[in-house]
Amino acid sequence: GEDVEQSLFLSVREGDSSVINCTYTDSSSTYLYWYKQEPGAGLQLLTYIFSNMDMKQDQRLTVLLNKKDKHLSLRIADTQTGDSAIYFCAESDSGGYQKVTFGTGTKLQVIP
Amino acid sequence: DGGITQSPKYLFRKEGQNVTLSCEQNLNHDAMYWYRQDPGQGLRLIYYSQIVNDFQKGDIAEGYSVSREKKESFPLTVTSAQKNPTAFYLCASRGWDEQFFGPGTRLTVL
């Protein structure tokens, strides 16, 4: 079955860039997502990328996809204390009705 | 405002009782999902529904039941058969590309 893996924890200094990594096993993954979860809240969709893309940039966020290695990364430029949260990587092999598989989440701690 | 609502935000249950968690969406999405999140862990899929009057078991469906009588609504019942129900429950709906989440319900069994 599908599997999505992430490192559990990342600590960065305010103003530095953060890079959160994710690997997945499903070679038919079509949609790859990044979500942010703050304490006690639901998940907020940050961005997503199609498998036929290598990169997507949205303001401070840059997503890189290496489809050959099944590796996805999220780079947050100029990391702020408000970026402290848990970040989830997720994948789905099609749009619409199919289920989405989530990683275990990476807790990002931003040190002032 | 378009979005997904869950109620209640906090729910307490005595052992042996069934409880129902509400999930409503006005995004006109066909697909809806229930996930369970335990402390320090990722999301595990309980049930999902691709269309009204149809639903499929996810990875941890035992002790849970759902219904999908309306497109907008996908309630989850946590039954007394669920041995360890204390968790954070998240509902989601999905358009073709994007999956959106509700704010969650924290269930505590006393």
Interface residues (C-beta under 8 A of the other chain):
Chain A: Y31 Y33 Y35 G40 A41 G42 L43 Q44 L45 Y48 F88 A90 S92 G95 G96 Y97 K99 V100 F102 G103 T104 G105
Chain B: I4 Q6 D30 A31 Y33 Y35 Q41 G42 L43 L45 Y48 Q50 I51 G58 L90 A92 R94 W96 D97 E98 Q99 F100 F101 G102 P103 G104 R106
